[in-house]
Amino acid sequence: MPMQHHPSPIYDEKWVGEELARDDTHRYVWIWMGSNIRLIALSLGPDGAWSYDHGWCYRRDMELVTKAVTEWDPDTQDEPMGWHKRPTHPVRRAPRRHENPDYNRARCEHGSYFLDSGCRVLNCRDVREHEDRAHAKGIA
């Protein structure tokens, strides 16, 4: 089933947040995390009651989070747009990611397409690791 967006968010008492949408495998709920908002992907299976599979942090702007979820196609796009931190691993992979290869290019843990423009965060670990691998192969 494609992503189903709720006309109004559904309050989630356990996570003290709101479910914005769901698909065949996950519920997408936003929660407050002190200085930011985290969008979490909760499995519809038994593990979803106690932990989340993926998470993306956004600045405290509900319009930004709602827009990111509304515009995201989790079937063909690995992650939503607009986040500034990915606190979970492994990186989510869309089941039909091959249909949207430009969107699904490598991103660092801060959301930047680092092969294009680097990362806006100084000393980003993902960018450093990529540069180290390239240097070891003699292509940097």
Backbone as a chain_set.jsonl record, in Angstrom:
{"seq": "MPMQHHPSPIYDEKWVGEELARDDTHRYVWIWMGSNIRLIALSLGPDGAWSYDHGWCYRRDMELVTKAVTEWDPDTQDEPMGWHKRPTHPVRRAPRRHENPDYNRARCEHGSYFLDSGCRVLNCRDVREHEDRAHAKGIA", "coords": {"N": [[0.856, -1.18, 0.0], [0.542, 2.216, -0.794], [1.936, 5.146, 0.864], [-0.187, 6.311, 3.381], [-1.56, 9.277, 4.221], [-2.605, 11.014, 7.073], [-5.541, 12.97, 7.477], [-5.728, 14.574, 9.722], [-3.301, 14.664, 12.292], [-2.726, 11.705, 14.287], [-2.909, 11.202, 17.659], [-0.351, 9.693, 19.564], [-0.171, 7.98, 22.338], [1.72, 6.403, 23.737], [4.237, 7.13, 22.625], [4.067, 9.815, 22.911], [3.552, 11.647, 20.856], [2.694, 12.406, 17.445], [1.097, 10.561, 14.935], [1.691, 10.859, 11.573], [1.46, 9.571, 9.147], [1.22, 6.348, 7.45], [2.431, 3.226, 6.093], [2.752, 0.071, 4.364], [4.559, -1.148, 6.1], [5.399, 0.534, 8.217], [4.651, 3.009, 10.772], [4.64, 6.528, 10.792], [5.748, 8.778, 12.956], [5.929, 11.828, 14.735], [7.988, 13.129, 17.326], [8.78, 15.106, 20.234], [12.074, 16.124, 20.926], [13.455, 17.615, 22.85], [15.467, 19.924, 21.868], [14.788, 19.651, 19.232], [12.671, 18.153, 16.651], [11.874, 14.787, 16.191], [11.32, 12.602, 13.586], [10.024, 9.456, 13.49], [10.214, 6.048, 12.393], [8.122, 3.606, 13.012], [7.912, 0.199, 13.305], [5.32, -1.879, 12.033], [5.218, -4.361, 12.981], [5.792, -6.569, 15.848], [8.038, -5.404, 17.145], [7.732, -2.681, 16.889], [6.374, -1.581, 18.985], [8.149, -0.989, 20.979], [10.529, 0.13, 20.055], [12.135, 2.112, 17.477], [12.72, 1.871, 13.944], [13.968, 3.664, 12.185], [15.072, 7.071, 12.238], [14.795, 10.636, 11.987], [16.034, 13.833, 12.546], [14.682, 17.067, 12.912], [14.601, 20.67, 12.753], [12.738, 22.616, 15.139], [10.025, 22.846, 13.737], [7.012, 22.377, 12.748], [5.683, 22.585, 10.301], [7.705, 22.105, 8.442], [8.36, 19.398, 9.004], [5.888, 18.132, 8.521], [5.556, 18.768, 5.801], [7.79, 17.417, 4.737], [7.087, 14.72, 5.202], [4.688, 14.571, 3.762], [5.568, 14.978, 1.121], [7.233, 12.848, 0.679], [8.003, 9.694, -0.755], [8.058, 6.683, 0.408], [8.324, 4.242, -0.873], [9.953, 4.563, -3.099], [11.901, 6.363, -2.348], [14.624, 6.695, -0.238], [14.838, 8.233, 2.178], [13.11, 10.915, 3.928], [13.123, 14.454, 3.059], [14.936, 17.386, 4.264], [15.875, 17.009, 6.914], [18.282, 17.286, 9.627], [19.868, 15.566, 11.02], [20.66, 12.158, 11.287], [19.962, 9.808, 13.459], [19.948, 7.04, 13.53], [20.992, 3.725, 12.533], [21.049, 0.894, 10.389], [21.164, 2.924, 7.37], [18.053, 3.771, 5.995], [16.591, 1.964, 3.302], [14.753, 2.27, 0.413], [12.225, 0.103, -0.925], [11.911, 0.113, -3.73], [14.072, 1.63, -4.68], [15.709, 1.908, -6.9], [14.189, 3.142, -8.844], [14.401, 5.83, -8.459], [17.107, 7.012, -8.628], [18.611, 9.435, -8.525], [17.567, 10.899, -6.382], [18.179, 9.151, -4.323], [20.898, 9.253, -3.792], [24.083, 9.021, -2.065], [24.032, 10.191, 1.277], [25.266, 12.171, 3.975], [25.401, 11.796, 7.587], [24.109, 14.073, 8.324], [22.312, 14.782, 6.436], [23.12, 15.92, 4.02], [23.834, 15.738, 0.515], [26.654, 14.538, 0.163], [28.569, 13.964, -1.807], [28.148, 15.821, -3.731], [28.259, 18.428, -2.574], [29.664, 18.362, -0.218], [29.459, 18.586, 3.338], [27.522, 20.537, 5.567], [28.304, 20.549, 8.168], [31.112, 20.898, 10.105], [33.91, 18.756, 9.939], [32.485, 16.35, 9.432], [31.793, 13.021, 10.039], [30.986, 11.047, 8.114], [31.702, 12.239, 5.656], [34.472, 12.522, 6.026], [35.215, 9.782, 6.213], [34.5, 8.915, 3.644], [36.252, 10.459, 2.094], [38.693, 9.461, 3.07], [38.564, 6.783, 2.161], [38.543, 7.229, -0.605], [41.015, 8.466, -0.918], [42.711, 6.372, -0.171], [42.276, 4.679, -2.295], [43.483, 6.081, -4.23], [42.135, 8.059, -5.679], [41.594, 10.559, -4.822]], "CA": [[0.0, 0.0, 0.0], [1.316, 3.457, -0.745], [1.822, 5.903, 2.113], [-1.478, 6.921, 3.678], [-1.401, 10.459, 5.07], [-3.803, 11.277, 7.86], [-6.013, 14.359, 7.339], [-5.296, 15.198, 10.975], [-2.42, 13.724, 12.994], [-3.329, 10.836, 15.299], [-2.082, 11.234, 18.865], [0.224, 8.429, 20.002], [0.021, 8.144, 23.778], [2.961, 5.771, 24.186], [5.402, 7.905, 22.179], [3.75, 11.214, 23.189], [3.759, 12.337, 19.592], [1.565, 12.284, 16.536], [1.287, 9.798, 13.703], [1.351, 11.658, 10.398], [1.173, 8.698, 8.008], [1.639, 4.947, 7.577], [2.456, 2.444, 4.865], [2.634, -1.364, 4.638], [5.506, -1.648, 7.092], [5.725, 1.462, 9.303], [3.905, 4.217, 11.13], [5.568, 7.657, 10.844], [5.31, 9.554, 14.113], [6.892, 12.837, 15.2], [8.078, 13.28, 18.779], [9.677, 16.174, 20.685], [13.357, 15.648, 21.449], [14.116, 18.743, 23.486], [15.775, 21.055, 20.982], [14.323, 19.418, 17.867], [11.606, 17.184, 16.439], [12.356, 13.58, 15.52], [10.369, 11.776, 12.861], [10.449, 8.074, 13.686], [9.526, 5.004, 11.642], [7.792, 2.526, 13.935], [7.501, -1.017, 12.606], [3.975, -2.368, 12.337], [5.402, -5.652, 13.634], [5.843, -6.525, 17.314], [9.113, -4.544, 17.652], [7.335, -1.283, 16.806], [5.82, -1.097, 20.249], [9.201, -0.649, 21.941], [11.662, 0.835, 19.453], [11.878, 2.525, 16.096], [13.713, 1.396, 12.981], [14.682, 4.786, 11.579], [14.71, 8.367, 12.787], [15.398, 11.813, 11.361], [15.82, 15.012, 13.383], [14.352, 18.313, 12.229], [14.463, 21.809, 13.659], [11.387, 22.668, 15.716], [9.168, 23.48, 12.741], [6.059, 21.341, 12.368], [5.388, 22.688, 8.87], [8.802, 21.439, 7.748], [8.213, 17.951, 9.194], [4.672, 17.722, 7.813], [5.856, 18.856, 4.363], [8.723, 16.34, 4.407], [6.339, 13.457, 5.166], [3.713, 14.672, 2.679], [6.242, 14.896, -0.179], [8.087, 11.666, 0.649], [7.482, 8.419, -1.239], [8.955, 5.688, 0.997], [8.522, 3.099, -1.764], [11.028, 4.837, -4.069], [12.858, 7.306, -1.77], [15.174, 6.145, 1.002], [14.586, 9.065, 3.364], [12.466, 12.197, 3.629], [14.036, 15.597, 2.921], [14.89, 18.48, 5.221], [16.381, 16.706, 8.25], [19.669, 17.71, 9.858], [20.617, 14.53, 11.732], [20.117, 10.802, 11.222], [20.519, 9.143, 14.643], [19.795, 5.585, 13.472], [21.696, 2.953, 11.504], [21.576, 1.295, 9.095], [20.389, 3.884, 6.599], [16.865, 3.172, 5.388], [16.636, 1.73, 1.861], [13.421, 2.095, -0.156], [12.139, -1.162, -1.651], [12.077, 0.335, -5.177], [14.979, 2.79, -4.744], [16.281, 1.992, -8.244], [13.333, 3.992, -9.66], [14.7, 7.234, -8.183], [18.516, 6.999, -8.224], [19.145, 10.767, -8.226], [17.126, 11.222, -5.023], [18.751, 8.204, -3.368], [22.361, 9.329, -3.722], [24.627, 8.941, -0.702], [23.931, 11.362, 2.152], [25.969, 12.022, 5.242], [24.495, 11.688, 8.727], [23.455, 15.366, 8.52], [21.337, 14.97, 5.376], [23.669, 16.504, 2.798], [24.358, 14.886, -0.553], [28.028, 14.964, 0.365], [29.397, 13.849, -3.005], [27.93, 17.04, -4.507], [28.622, 19.699, -1.948], [30.21, 18.181, 1.116], [28.488, 18.664, 4.431], [27.545, 21.844, 6.238], [28.839, 20.356, 9.518], [32.563, 20.766, 10.109], [34.444, 17.447, 10.324], [31.457, 15.303, 9.356], [32.395, 11.687, 10.02], [30.722, 10.366, 6.851], [32.511, 12.856, 4.604], [35.872, 12.133, 6.293], [35.387, 8.374, 5.848], [34.462, 8.826, 2.183], [37.516, 11.013, 1.593], [39.762, 8.514, 3.415], [38.475, 5.645, 1.225], [38.952, 7.703, -1.933], [42.464, 8.696, -0.871], [43.357, 5.048, -0.147], [42.184, 4.111, -3.65], [44.255, 6.945, -5.127], [41.288, 8.876, -6.537], [41.36, 11.874, -4.223]], "C": [[0.894, 1.233, 0.0], [1.096, 4.166, 0.593], [0.419, 6.506, 2.217], [-1.241, 8.06, 4.652], [-2.709, 10.705, 5.802], [-4.235, 12.73, 7.668], [-5.663, 15.2, 8.566], [-4.392, 14.196, 11.672], [-3.17, 12.937, 14.066], [-2.387, 10.804, 16.508], [-1.628, 9.832, 19.242], [0.607, 8.576, 21.466], [1.342, 7.56, 24.259], [4.177, 6.624, 23.854], [5.241, 9.402, 22.437], [4.113, 12.065, 21.962], [2.534, 12.152, 18.728], [1.953, 11.504, 15.291], [0.802, 10.643, 12.534], [0.909, 10.795, 9.225], [1.566, 7.274, 8.357], [1.661, 4.323, 6.196], [2.351, 0.969, 5.249], [3.461, -1.83, 5.822], [5.699, -0.766, 8.325], [4.633, 2.504, 9.539], [4.939, 5.325, 11.246], [5.037, 8.671, 11.844], [6.367, 10.601, 14.431], [6.815, 12.905, 16.723], [9.004, 14.454, 19.096], [10.939, 15.548, 21.255], [14.13, 16.807, 22.07], [14.325, 19.889, 22.52], [15.34, 20.822, 19.542], [13.153, 18.439, 17.858], [12.235, 15.972, 15.756], [11.174, 12.874, 14.864], [10.868, 10.345, 12.988], [9.583, 7.131, 12.847], [9.351, 3.814, 12.573], [7.272, 1.33, 13.143], [6.079, -1.388, 12.994], [4.031, -3.748, 12.979], [5.522, -5.485, 15.137], [6.941, -5.615, 17.869], [8.726, -3.071, 17.675], [6.757, -0.721, 18.086], [6.906, -0.554, 21.17], [10.38, 0.114, 21.356], [11.298, 1.271, 18.041], [13.045, 2.11, 15.213], [14.576, 2.512, 12.425], [14.205, 6.076, 12.231], [15.453, 9.483, 12.07], [15.047, 13.03, 12.209], [15.638, 16.251, 12.513], [14.383, 19.454, 13.239], [13.0, 21.888, 14.09], [10.452, 23.473, 14.821], [8.213, 22.406, 12.214], [5.705, 21.399, 10.885], [6.447, 21.967, 8.047], [8.653, 19.919, 7.829], [7.002, 17.438, 8.411], [4.9, 17.735, 6.306], [6.78, 17.714, 3.936], [7.994, 15.005, 4.277], [5.354, 13.457, 3.996], [4.363, 14.451, 1.314], [7.059, 13.62, -0.362], [7.348, 10.448, 0.113], [8.397, 7.315, -0.712], [9.145, 4.429, 0.15], [9.713, 3.301, -2.692], [12.121, 5.755, -3.525], [13.316, 6.793, -0.407], [14.734, 6.913, 2.239], [13.828, 10.321, 2.969], [13.518, 13.297, 3.504], [13.955, 16.512, 4.143], [15.449, 18.223, 6.605], [17.84, 17.144, 8.374], [20.495, 16.678, 10.623], [19.889, 13.203, 11.586], [20.719, 10.023, 12.387], [20.482, 7.617, 14.588], [20.616, 4.979, 12.337], [21.099, 1.562, 11.495], [20.666, 2.321, 8.427], [19.203, 3.153, 5.963], [17.058, 3.061, 3.879], [15.216, 1.458, 1.37], [13.363, 0.796, -0.958], [12.325, -1.02, -3.164], [12.983, 1.546, -5.426], [15.588, 2.973, -6.121], [15.46, 2.884, -9.169], [13.644, 5.48, -9.484], [16.163, 7.382, -7.758], [19.083, 8.379, -7.882], [18.781, 11.184, -6.799], [17.879, 10.388, -3.991], [20.275, 8.17, -3.375], [22.809, 9.318, -2.262], [24.487, 10.278, 0.027], [24.762, 11.096, 3.397], [24.932, 11.968, 6.37], [23.753, 12.985, 9.036], [22.511, 15.711, 7.375], [21.858, 15.537, 4.077], [24.03, 15.421, 1.789], [25.841, 15.21, -0.638], [28.924, 14.789, -0.852], [29.248, 15.085, -3.894], [28.571, 18.254, -3.851], [29.268, 19.55, -0.587], [29.103, 18.226, 2.145], [28.622, 20.019, 5.093], [28.111, 21.759, 7.655], [30.339, 20.092, 9.42], [32.983, 19.395, 10.627], [33.386, 16.348, 10.388], [32.148, 13.951, 9.193], [32.187, 10.98, 8.683], [31.562, 10.927, 5.71], [33.974, 12.472, 4.787], [36.13, 10.697, 5.863], [35.382, 8.191, 4.336], [35.776, 9.334, 1.584], [38.688, 10.084, 1.895], [39.757, 7.312, 2.468], [38.947, 6.041, -0.162], [40.465, 7.899, -1.98], [43.213, 7.356, -0.904], [43.322, 4.384, -1.515], [42.937, 4.941, -4.672], [43.406, 7.783, -6.061], [40.976, 10.234, -5.933], [42.64, 12.663, -4.209]], "O": [[1.892, 1.28, 0.719], [0.187, 3.824, 1.351], [-0.086, 7.121, 1.278], [-0.778, 7.844, 5.772], [-3.788, 10.615, 5.215], [-3.395, 13.63, 7.692], [-5.345, 16.384, 8.454], [-4.675, 12.998, 11.652], [-4.121, 13.434, 14.671], [-1.221, 10.428, 16.391], [-2.424, 8.893, 19.24], [1.6, 9.227, 21.791], [2.012, 8.158, 25.101], [5.049, 6.822, 24.7], [6.172, 10.174, 22.208], [4.862, 13.039, 22.037], [1.465, 11.786, 19.216], [2.991, 11.75, 14.678], [-0.347, 11.085, 12.504], [0.092, 11.217, 8.406], [2.159, 7.014, 9.403], [1.018, 4.8, 5.262], [1.903, 0.652, 6.351], [3.103, -2.807, 6.48], [6.118, -1.26, 9.372], [3.829, 2.826, 8.663], [6.031, 5.079, 11.76], [4.023, 9.33, 11.614], [7.562, 10.308, 14.402], [5.75, 12.761, 17.324], [9.907, 14.762, 18.318], [10.876, 14.556, 21.981], [15.329, 16.954, 21.835], [13.448, 20.74, 22.369], [15.504, 21.71, 18.705], [12.707, 17.963, 18.902], [13.043, 16.126, 14.839], [10.165, 12.588, 15.508], [12.009, 10.051, 12.632], [8.398, 7.377, 12.622], [10.309, 3.106, 12.883], [6.3, 1.448, 12.397], [5.681, -1.229, 14.148], [3.019, -4.251, 13.466], [5.37, -4.377, 15.651], [6.788, -5.096, 18.975], [9.332, -2.289, 18.408], [6.664, 0.496, 18.246], [6.618, 0.255, 22.051], [11.162, 0.695, 22.109], [10.283, 0.849, 17.487], [14.188, 2.009, 15.659], [15.775, 2.332, 12.216], [13.076, 6.162, 12.714], [16.58, 9.307, 11.608], [13.882, 13.231, 12.551], [16.34, 16.451, 11.523], [14.212, 19.233, 14.438], [12.13, 21.286, 13.461], [10.132, 24.627, 15.108], [8.574, 21.623, 11.336], [5.453, 20.36, 10.275], [6.126, 21.295, 7.067], [8.807, 19.23, 6.82], [7.09, 16.424, 7.719], [4.481, 16.811, 5.608], [6.57, 17.11, 2.884], [8.255, 14.244, 3.346], [5.207, 12.443, 3.313], [3.775, 13.808, 0.445], [7.53, 13.348, -1.466], [6.2, 10.2, 0.483], [9.423, 7.034, -1.331], [10.039, 3.631, 0.431], [10.405, 2.344, -3.038], [13.161, 5.915, -4.163], [12.499, 6.496, 0.465], [14.308, 6.319, 3.23], [13.889, 10.751, 1.818], [14.687, 13.073, 3.819], [13.027, 16.42, 4.946], [15.495, 19.149, 7.414], [18.535, 17.345, 7.379], [21.687, 16.885, 10.852], [18.67, 13.125, 11.737], [21.877, 9.614, 12.312], [20.946, 6.964, 15.523], [20.894, 5.626, 11.328], [20.669, 1.092, 12.548], [19.541, 2.552, 8.869], [19.352, 2.042, 5.455], [17.622, 3.958, 3.252], [14.554, 0.535, 1.845], [14.345, 0.424, -1.601], [12.841, -1.932, -3.81], [12.69, 2.383, -6.281], [15.952, 4.092, -6.482], [15.979, 3.343, -10.187], [13.193, 6.302, -10.282], [16.435, 7.831, -6.645], [19.959, 8.478, -7.023], [19.608, 11.76, -6.092], [18.181, 10.875, -2.902], [20.875, 7.161, -3.002], [22.021, 9.57, -1.351], [24.78, 11.341, -0.52], [24.937, 9.952, 3.817], [23.731, 12.083, 6.125], [22.874, 13.011, 9.898], [21.963, 16.813, 7.339], [21.103, 15.629, 3.109], [24.473, 14.332, 2.156], [26.244, 16.066, -1.426], [29.972, 15.431, -0.916], [30.12, 15.366, -4.715], [29.32, 19.003, -4.479], [29.403, 20.538, 0.134], [27.946, 17.935, 1.845], [29.716, 20.579, 5.167], [28.371, 22.789, 8.277], [30.773, 19.17, 8.73], [32.466, 18.927, 11.642], [33.398, 15.517, 11.297], [32.986, 13.774, 8.309], [33.123, 10.369, 8.165], [32.077, 10.169, 4.888], [34.65, 12.132, 3.815], [37.142, 10.414, 5.222], [36.164, 7.405, 3.801], [36.339, 8.714, 0.682], [39.584, 9.932, 1.064], [40.815, 6.869, 2.022], [39.663, 5.287, -0.822], [41.115, 7.541, -2.963], [44.229, 7.226, -1.587], [44.221, 3.619, -1.862], [43.027, 4.566, -5.841], [43.877, 8.186, -7.124], [40.17, 10.984, -6.484], [42.658, 13.803, -3.743]]}, "num_chains": 1, "name": "protein.A"}
